[in-house]
Amino acid sequence: MKQYIPLLLLATTTPLAAHAQTQLSAPTADAVVATTSLTGRAEYIYIFFDNNPITLTATAADTSEFTWTTLNTADVRLDTIQHNDSLTTATLHAIPEGGYQVTIRNLTNPLAPPDTHTTWVFRDTFHVTGITAINSCEALELTMTSSPSLYTAYQFYNFNDYLRDSTHAGEITLHGNNTSEVLWSADNDIHKGVDNPDATWQSPQRYGVLRITTPPPMHDALYTVTVKDLFGKSSSYTMTETIPAIAVYAKITAKELTADGQETPIDDIETNPPTEAEALFRIRFSQEKSLNAHHYHWKGFADINQPLTRHTILWSDSTTNPAQWITPHTPYKGYQVDGYTPGSYNVRLRVQSATTGCIDSTEIQSIGVKPSNLNANAIPNAFTPNGDNENDIFRFINGQEPVSMEYIKISIFSRSGALVYRYQGRSDAWDGWNGKHQNTGSDLADGIYYYILTGEGWDGQIYDTAEYKGVLHIFR
């Protein structure tokens, strides 16, 4: 909150710095604030923290007479409070905060005009006294309490104006930073395990209310607030009871089951989903990195950016086991296959706490699986199975392998029409032909052979035209 506290600034007839022979100071002050009065003269305010005794000292180069007055705000007048004679130094001890003026008359030169200095002394008793919390699924709101209430600005008044008319008095402003600085901290990393959390709650704040909401805390913590007030005084408060984290956080991780049976993690799948996967894309999803949840609900959609399949739910699953891996399903030829056929897919995870009811969700958008492709140019027209480890195997040309094919069938015939080799199965499981009869018999003779390649893609595309027939040469 913002609280304006009127402080009365006494205007001097000349700036303090102009009095070469006399001066007014507060050696025990904790802070000094320079201001500018309405007339542009520099003024000084002395601040004393807590119970530090307020003392003002006036000095002169020659023996002088010191007359001290204080501003009586009740009837707007100056009251004399102390008179010192025949001294070069005079001090006001243990005085209350308020406006003070000292008039210094040089006794060795009675004809010299007196010097007059004015100032305001202020006691800063600010302390943070507590923290209150409102904890919900959406946010943790912390409010500090203090005595006095958190202030962010002051008003100072020109003394002469105040004497003329205490109801309006001109306002002057502090130089420098006019705001208090509030810093919040926790004894735990409240966003550990969260992707890209908003960390600005740890930055300097202007006010005593903090709202942590993007996301709310995910781990229990004790909170501390430290306030550096307008005059540089610091005060801290640490809560005595831990604030439990009740919000939940949904996080999807994934891995791919590769053709050789290995499981490969897919990094950052929520923000960087695979868009060039090949069918059958055998992917598994996990909720194990979600936080504070007990129930996990999954839904798989055809990509909602495709109008014909908008909001089409392809599969769903639920579990209370955070370690369980979820397998998506795709309808294919009237049955379900484990994985994704060609297309574009979205996945949504919704998590819920059994104790608080808090809910969170996240989504992977546009997992892309490429359509099938069987490139006729992928078939070489010759190979040399002579054991020199160069071009020994008849296989697809590197970089031209079939894409998203459910199966392929390769048949190789001699010039007389005899079948010498056949493979039928997954394209990614084919190791090639080594030039032997059915890959295990005797070496076949050099010469011309014929191949026929057919197949069917995971999108139902059939590849069986003359384009996939050709002549093959064996050279040893």
C-alpha positions as CSV (number, residue, x, y, z in Angstrom):
1,M,0.0,0.0,0.0
2,K,1.1,3.6,-0.3
3,Q,1.1,5.8,2.8
4,Y,2.0,9.5,2.6
5,I,3.5,10.8,5.9
6,P,3.8,14.7,6.1
7,L,7.2,15.7,7.2
8,L,7.9,19.4,7.9
9,L,11.0,20.8,6.3
10,L,12.4,24.0,7.8
11,A,13.6,26.4,5.2
12,T,16.9,28.2,5.8
13,T,17.7,31.7,4.9
14,T,20.8,30.4,3.1
15,P,21.8,26.9,2.1
16,L,23.7,25.0,4.8
17,A,26.8,24.7,2.6
18,A,26.9,28.5,2.4
19,H,27.7,29.0,6.2
20,A,31.4,28.8,6.1
21,Q,31.8,29.8,9.8
22,T,28.7,27.9,11.3
23,Q,27.0,24.6,10.7
24,L,24.3,22.3,12.0
25,S,24.8,18.5,11.9
26,A,23.7,15.2,13.4
27,P,26.8,13.1,13.8
28,T,24.9,10.1,15.2
29,A,22.2,10.0,12.5
30,D,21.8,6.7,10.6
31,A,20.9,8.4,7.3
32,V,20.9,11.8,5.7
33,V,18.4,12.8,3.0
34,A,19.0,15.7,0.7
35,T,16.0,17.5,-0.6
36,T,15.3,20.6,-2.6
37,S,12.9,23.2,-1.3
38,L,10.5,25.3,-3.4
39,T,13.1,28.0,-3.7
40,G,15.7,25.5,-4.9
41,R,17.9,25.6,-1.8
42,A,19.4,22.4,-0.6
43,E,17.9,21.1,2.7
44,Y,18.9,18.1,4.8
45,I,16.8,15.7,6.9
46,Y,18.4,13.5,9.5
47,I,17.0,10.0,10.1
48,F,17.6,8.0,13.3
49,F,16.7,4.3,13.4
50,D,14.7,2.8,16.2
51,N,16.0,3.8,19.6
52,N,19.1,5.6,18.5
53,P,19.0,8.9,20.5
54,I,18.3,11.9,18.4
55,T,21.0,14.6,18.8
56,L,21.7,17.8,16.9
57,T,25.0,19.7,17.1
58,A,25.7,23.3,16.1
59,T,29.2,24.6,15.7
60,A,30.8,28.1,15.2
61,A,34.3,29.2,14.5
62,D,34.1,31.9,17.2
63,T,32.5,32.2,20.6
64,S,28.8,32.4,19.9
65,E,25.3,32.4,21.3
66,F,23.0,29.5,20.3
67,T,19.2,29.8,20.5
68,W,17.3,26.6,19.7
69,T,13.6,26.5,18.8
70,T,11.3,23.8,17.7
71,L,8.2,23.9,15.5
72,N,5.0,23.6,17.5
73,T,2.5,22.2,14.9
74,A,-0.5,22.6,17.2
75,D,-0.6,26.3,16.9
76,V,2.1,26.7,14.1
77,R,4.7,28.6,16.0
78,L,8.3,28.4,17.1
79,D,9.0,27.5,20.8
80,T,12.4,28.2,22.4
81,I,13.7,25.0,24.0
82,Q,17.4,25.8,24.8
83,H,19.8,28.7,25.0
84,N,23.6,28.3,25.1
85,D,25.9,31.3,25.6
86,S,29.6,31.8,25.1
87,L,30.3,28.5,23.3
88,T,31.7,27.3,20.0
89,T,29.6,24.1,20.1
90,A,26.1,23.5,21.3
91,T,24.1,20.2,21.3
92,L,20.5,19.2,21.7
93,H,20.4,15.8,23.4
94,A,17.7,13.1,23.2
95,I,15.1,15.2,21.5
96,P,11.9,14.0,19.9
97,E,11.5,14.0,16.1
98,G,10.3,17.2,14.6
99,G,11.4,20.5,13.1
100,Y,14.3,22.4,14.7
101,Q,16.0,25.7,14.2
102,V,19.1,27.1,15.7
103,T,20.2,30.8,15.5
104,I,23.9,31.4,16.0
105,R,25.1,34.9,16.9
106,N,28.8,35.7,16.9
107,L,29.8,37.3,20.2
108,T,33.2,38.4,19.1
109,N,31.7,40.4,16.2
110,P,28.3,41.7,17.4
111,L,27.7,43.6,14.2
112,A,27.7,40.4,12.1
113,P,24.2,39.1,11.1
114,P,23.2,35.9,12.8
115,D,23.3,32.6,11.0
116,T,20.1,30.5,11.1
117,H,20.0,26.7,10.3
118,T,16.9,24.6,10.2
119,T,16.3,20.9,9.8
120,W,13.9,18.1,10.3
121,V,14.8,15.0,12.3
122,F,12.8,11.8,11.8
123,R,12.8,8.5,13.6
124,D,12.5,5.4,11.4
125,T,10.9,2.6,13.4
126,F,9.9,0.4,10.4
127,H,9.9,-3.4,11.0
128,V,8.4,-6.3,9.1
129,T,6.2,-8.1,11.6
130,G,4.7,-11.1,9.7
131,I,3.6,-12.8,6.6
132,T,0.1,-14.0,5.8
133,A,-0.6,-16.6,3.1
134,I,-3.6,-17.5,0.8
135,N,-2.8,-20.8,-0.8
136,S,-4.9,-22.0,-3.8
137,C,-4.6,-24.2,-6.9
138,E,-4.0,-21.1,-9.0
139,A,-1.6,-19.1,-6.9
140,L,0.2,-18.6,-3.6
141,E,-0.4,-15.0,-2.4
142,L,1.8,-13.7,0.4
143,T,1.2,-10.5,2.2
144,M,3.7,-8.9,4.5
145,T,2.6,-7.0,7.6
146,S,4.8,-4.2,9.0
147,S,4.8,-1.5,11.6
148,P,4.2,1.1,10.4
149,S,2.5,0.0,7.1
150,L,4.8,-0.2,4.1
151,Y,5.4,3.2,2.8
152,T,6.6,4.2,-0.7
153,A,6.6,8.0,-0.7
154,Y,6.9,11.0,1.6
155,Q,5.8,14.6,1.5
156,F,8.0,17.4,2.8
157,Y,6.9,20.9,3.3
158,N,8.6,24.3,3.1
159,F,8.8,25.7,6.6
160,N,8.0,29.3,5.8
161,D,5.0,28.2,3.7
162,Y,3.8,26.1,6.6
163,L,3.9,29.0,9.0
164,R,1.8,31.1,6.5
165,D,-0.7,28.4,5.7
166,S,-0.4,24.9,7.3
167,T,-3.3,23.6,5.2
168,H,-1.5,23.7,1.8
169,A,2.2,24.1,2.2
170,G,4.3,23.4,-0.8
171,E,5.4,19.8,-1.5
172,I,9.0,18.8,-2.2
173,T,10.3,15.4,-3.2
174,L,13.1,13.2,-2.1
175,H,16.1,12.9,-4.4
176,G,16.9,9.4,-5.6
177,N,14.8,6.3,-5.3
178,N,11.4,7.1,-3.9
179,T,10.3,3.5,-3.3
180,S,10.9,0.8,-0.8
181,E,12.5,-2.4,-2.0
182,V,10.9,-5.7,-1.1
183,L,12.7,-9.0,-1.7
184,W,11.1,-12.4,-1.3
185,S,12.9,-15.7,-1.0
186,A,12.2,-19.4,-0.1
187,D,14.3,-22.0,1.6
188,N,13.5,-24.5,-1.2
189,D,13.5,-24.4,-5.0
190,I,9.7,-24.1,-5.3
191,H,9.8,-24.6,-9.1
192,K,12.2,-27.5,-9.3
193,G,11.1,-29.8,-12.2
194,V,9.1,-27.0,-13.9
195,D,10.0,-26.0,-17.4
196,N,10.7,-22.2,-17.8
197,P,9.0,-21.0,-14.6
198,D,8.5,-17.3,-14.0
199,A,11.3,-16.3,-11.7
200,T,10.4,-12.6,-11.4
201,W,8.9,-13.2,-8.0
202,Q,12.5,-13.2,-6.7
203,S,13.1,-9.8,-8.2
204,P,12.8,-6.6,-6.2
205,Q,9.2,-5.6,-5.6
206,R,7.7,-2.3,-4.8
207,Y,4.9,-3.4,-2.6
208,G,4.3,-5.9,0.2
209,V,2.1,-8.4,-1.7
210,L,3.5,-11.2,-3.7
211,R,1.5,-13.5,-6.0
212,I,3.3,-16.6,-7.4
213,T,1.1,-17.9,-10.2
214,T,3.1,-19.0,-13.3
215,P,3.1,-21.6,-12.0
216,P,2.3,-21.7,-8.3
217,P,4.8,-23.3,-6.0
218,M,5.3,-27.0,-6.6
219,H,7.4,-27.8,-3.5
220,D,6.9,-27.0,0.2
221,A,8.9,-24.0,1.5
222,L,9.4,-21.4,4.2
223,Y,9.3,-17.9,2.9
224,T,11.3,-14.8,3.9
225,V,10.6,-11.2,3.1
226,T,13.3,-8.5,3.4
227,V,12.4,-4.8,3.1
228,K,14.8,-2.0,2.5
229,D,12.9,1.1,3.2
230,L,13.1,4.6,1.8
231,F,16.1,5.5,4.1
232,G,18.1,2.3,3.6
233,K,17.0,0.5,6.7
234,S,16.6,-3.3,6.2
235,S,14.1,-5.5,8.1
236,S,13.4,-9.2,7.5
237,Y,10.8,-11.8,8.6
238,T,10.8,-15.5,8.1
239,M,7.6,-17.6,8.4
240,T,7.5,-20.1,11.3
241,E,5.4,-22.7,9.4
242,T,6.1,-24.3,6.0
243,I,3.6,-23.5,3.3
244,P,2.7,-26.7,1.6
245,A,2.6,-26.9,-2.2
246,I,-0.9,-27.9,-3.3
247,A,-0.9,-27.0,-7.0
248,V,-0.2,-29.7,-9.5
249,Y,2.0,-29.7,-12.7
250,A,1.5,-31.8,-15.8
251,K,4.6,-32.8,-17.7
252,I,4.8,-35.3,-20.6
253,T,7.9,-37.3,-21.4
254,A,8.2,-39.8,-24.2
255,K,10.5,-42.5,-25.7
256,E,10.5,-44.2,-29.0
257,L,10.7,-48.0,-29.4
258,T,13.1,-48.4,-32.3
259,A,13.2,-51.2,-34.8
260,D,16.0,-53.0,-33.0
261,G,14.0,-53.0,-29.8
262,Q,15.9,-50.2,-28.1
263,E,14.1,-47.4,-26.2
264,T,15.3,-43.9,-27.1
265,P,14.1,-40.9,-25.1
266,I,12.6,-38.0,-27.1
267,D,13.9,-34.8,-25.7
268,D,11.6,-31.8,-25.1
269,I,8.6,-33.4,-26.7
270,E,6.2,-30.8,-25.4
271,T,8.0,-27.9,-27.0
272,N,9.7,-29.7,-29.9
273,P,7.5,-32.7,-31.0
274,P,8.8,-35.0,-33.8
275,T,7.4,-33.9,-37.1
276,E,9.3,-36.2,-39.4
277,A,8.7,-39.6,-37.7
278,E,8.3,-42.7,-39.8
279,A,5.4,-45.2,-39.4
280,L,4.8,-47.3,-37.5
281,F,5.9,-44.7,-35.0
282,R,6.1,-46.7,-31.8
283,I,6.1,-44.1,-29.1
284,R,5.4,-44.3,-25.4
285,F,4.3,-41.5,-23.1
286,S,5.0,-41.0,-19.4
287,Q,3.6,-38.8,-16.6
288,E,6.4,-39.6,-14.2
289,K,7.7,-36.0,-14.2
290,S,4.4,-34.5,-13.3
291,L,4.3,-33.0,-9.8
292,N,1.9,-33.4,-6.8
293,A,-0.7,-35.4,-8.8
294,H,-2.4,-38.7,-8.1
295,H,-4.6,-39.3,-11.1
296,Y,-3.5,-39.1,-14.7
297,H,-5.8,-38.9,-17.7
298,W,-4.6,-39.2,-21.3
299,K,-6.3,-38.5,-24.6
300,G,-5.0,-38.8,-28.1
301,F,-6.4,-36.8,-31.0
302,A,-6.0,-36.5,-34.7
303,D,-4.4,-33.1,-35.2
304,I,-7.1,-30.5,-34.5
305,N,-5.6,-28.4,-37.3
306,Q,-6.9,-30.9,-39.8
307,P,-10.6,-29.9,-40.4
308,L,-11.8,-33.4,-41.3
309,T,-10.5,-34.9,-38.1
310,R,-11.0,-32.0,-35.8
311,H,-11.5,-33.2,-32.1
312,T,-11.5,-36.8,-33.2
313,I,-10.4,-38.8,-30.1
314,L,-8.3,-41.8,-31.3
315,W,-7.4,-43.2,-27.9
316,S,-7.6,-42.6,-24.1
317,D,-6.1,-44.0,-21.0
318,S,-6.0,-43.4,-17.2
319,T,-3.7,-44.4,-14.4
320,T,-2.8,-43.7,-10.8
321,N,0.7,-45.1,-11.3
322,P,3.1,-42.3,-12.1
323,A,5.7,-44.9,-13.4
324,Q,3.3,-46.5,-15.9
325,W,4.1,-45.9,-19.6
326,I,1.2,-45.2,-21.9
327,T,1.0,-46.6,-25.4
328,P,-1.1,-44.7,-28.0
329,H,-3.2,-46.6,-30.5
330,T,-4.2,-45.9,-34.1
331,P,-7.1,-47.5,-35.9
332,Y,-5.9,-49.4,-38.9
333,K,-7.7,-51.8,-41.2
334,G,-10.4,-52.3,-38.6
335,Y,-8.1,-53.0,-35.6
336,Q,-5.8,-51.0,-33.3
337,V,-2.1,-50.9,-33.7
338,D,0.3,-49.8,-31.0
339,G,1.8,-46.6,-32.4
340,Y,1.1,-43.9,-35.0
341,T,0.4,-44.5,-38.7
342,P,0.9,-41.6,-41.2
343,G,-0.8,-38.4,-40.1
344,S,-0.6,-35.6,-37.5
345,Y,-1.5,-36.1,-33.9
346,N,-2.1,-34.3,-30.6
347,V,-1.7,-35.7,-27.1
348,R,-3.2,-34.2,-23.9
349,L,-2.4,-35.1,-20.3
350,R,-4.7,-33.9,-17.5
351,V,-3.5,-34.5,-13.9
352,Q,-5.3,-34.1,-10.6
353,S,-4.5,-34.2,-6.9
354,A,-6.6,-36.6,-4.8
355,T,-6.1,-34.4,-1.7
356,T,-6.7,-30.9,-3.0
357,G,-8.6,-31.5,-6.3
358,C,-6.2,-29.2,-8.1
359,I,-6.0,-29.8,-11.8
360,D,-3.4,-29.0,-14.5
361,S,-3.0,-30.1,-18.2
362,T,-0.5,-30.0,-21.0
363,E,-0.6,-30.9,-24.6
364,I,1.7,-32.0,-27.4
365,Q,0.6,-30.6,-30.7
366,S,1.3,-31.8,-34.2
367,I,3.3,-35.0,-33.8
368,G,4.0,-35.7,-37.5
369,V,4.3,-39.1,-39.1
370,K,5.4,-39.1,-42.8
371,P,3.2,-40.8,-45.5
372,S,4.5,-43.9,-47.1
373,N,7.0,-43.8,-49.9
374,L,8.7,-46.5,-51.9
375,N,11.3,-44.9,-54.2
376,A,12.1,-47.0,-57.3
377,N,15.5,-45.3,-57.5
378,A,16.4,-46.9,-54.1
379,I,17.1,-50.2,-55.9
380,P,20.7,-50.6,-57.2
381,N,21.2,-52.3,-60.5
382,A,24.4,-54.1,-59.5
383,F,26.5,-55.4,-56.6
384,T,29.7,-57.3,-56.1
385,P,29.5,-60.0,-53.4
386,N,33.2,-60.9,-53.5
387,G,34.0,-60.4,-49.8
388,D,36.0,-57.2,-50.0
389,N,33.4,-55.4,-47.8
390,E,32.6,-53.0,-50.6
391,N,29.2,-53.3,-52.2
392,D,28.9,-56.9,-51.0
393,I,25.2,-56.7,-50.2
394,F,22.2,-55.9,-52.4
395,R,20.2,-53.5,-50.3
396,F,18.5,-50.1,-50.6
397,I,20.7,-47.2,-51.5
398,N,21.6,-45.3,-48.4
399,G,19.2,-42.3,-47.9
400,Q,16.6,-43.8,-50.3
401,E,15.1,-46.4,-48.0
402,P,11.3,-47.0,-48.0
403,V,9.4,-44.7,-45.7
404,S,6.4,-45.7,-43.5
405,M,5.9,-49.0,-45.2
406,E,4.0,-51.7,-43.3
407,Y,5.7,-54.4,-45.3
408,I,7.7,-55.0,-48.4
409,K,8.2,-58.1,-50.6
410,I,11.4,-58.6,-52.6
411,S,11.6,-61.5,-55.1
412,I,14.8,-62.2,-57.2
413,F,14.8,-64.6,-60.1
414,S,17.5,-66.0,-62.4
415,R,17.3,-65.5,-66.1
416,S,15.6,-68.9,-66.4
417,G,12.8,-67.7,-64.0
418,A,13.9,-69.7,-60.9
419,L,13.3,-68.0,-57.6
420,V,16.7,-67.5,-55.9
421,Y,15.8,-65.1,-53.1
422,R,12.8,-63.8,-51.4
423,Y,12.2,-61.5,-48.4
424,Q,8.8,-60.5,-47.0
425,G,8.4,-58.4,-43.9
426,R,9.2,-55.0,-42.5
427,S,11.3,-52.8,-44.6
428,D,13.4,-51.6,-41.7
429,A,14.2,-55.3,-40.8
430,W,15.6,-56.2,-44.2
431,D,19.3,-56.8,-44.0
432,G,19.7,-57.2,-47.8
433,W,20.8,-60.1,-50.1
434,N,24.3,-61.5,-50.0
435,G,24.3,-63.1,-53.5
436,K,23.7,-66.6,-52.2
437,H,20.8,-68.9,-52.9
438,Q,18.2,-67.7,-50.3
439,N,21.1,-66.0,-48.5
440,T,22.3,-69.3,-47.0
441,G,23.1,-71.6,-49.9
442,S,25.9,-71.5,-52.5
443,D,27.1,-68.5,-54.3
444,L,25.1,-67.7,-57.4
445,A,26.9,-67.1,-60.7
446,D,27.7,-63.8,-62.1
447,G,25.2,-62.5,-64.5
448,I,21.8,-61.0,-64.9
449,Y,19.0,-61.4,-62.4
450,Y,15.5,-59.9,-62.2
451,Y,13.8,-58.4,-59.2
452,I,10.2,-57.6,-58.3
453,L,9.5,-55.2,-55.4
454,T,6.1,-54.8,-54.0
455,G,4.8,-53.4,-50.7
456,E,2.0,-51.6,-48.7
457,G,2.4,-48.4,-46.7
458,W,1.0,-47.8,-43.3
459,D,-1.4,-45.4,-44.9
460,G,-2.8,-48.2,-47.1
461,Q,-0.9,-47.2,-50.3
462,I,-0.1,-50.2,-52.5
463,Y,3.2,-50.4,-54.4
464,D,3.0,-53.1,-57.1
465,T,3.5,-51.5,-60.5
466,A,6.1,-52.1,-63.2
467,E,8.0,-49.2,-61.8
468,Y,9.3,-51.6,-59.1
469,K,10.6,-54.3,-61.4
470,G,14.1,-54.3,-62.9
471,V,17.3,-56.0,-63.8
472,L,20.1,-56.7,-61.4
473,H,23.8,-57.6,-62.2
474,I,26.1,-59.7,-60.0
475,F,29.8,-59.1,-60.5
476,R,32.4,-60.9,-58.4
